[in-house]
Amino acid sequence: MRELHSNGAIRRYHNKKNKVKVVRAERKVNMNFSQLGKIQELKGHMDTFRRNHPKFPMFLGAVAQNAVEEGTIIEINVTAPNGAHYETNLKLRAEDLEFIRALQEMGK
């Protein structure tokens, strides 16, 4: 008998003595050299952004630690050099938190 679950590869085997052995296999990620190069390039851009705007990552860190929870409202305002103004907001849902946590893990 074998089982595969969405939270990772979990397999159950019945051996000859009818005992169950559970094996958890880690998912493998296959990347080619082009993808690795893009990740390194992205990291370089991120490092430059952090040097140019040192307070912004600290702000995001404080928000992530203290305010990222279901029901939090995030408002974004952008003013372009030509004076055009853009504004939006969103209210975090439970399923949004999973995406935000995945982004946080990528930044570590």
Secondary structure, 3 states (H helix, E strand, C coil): CCCCECCEEEEEEECCCCCEEEEEECCCCCCCHHHHHHHHHHHHHHHHHHHHCCHHHHHHHHHHHHCCCCCCEEEEEEECCCCCEEEEEEECCHHHHHHHHHHHHHCC
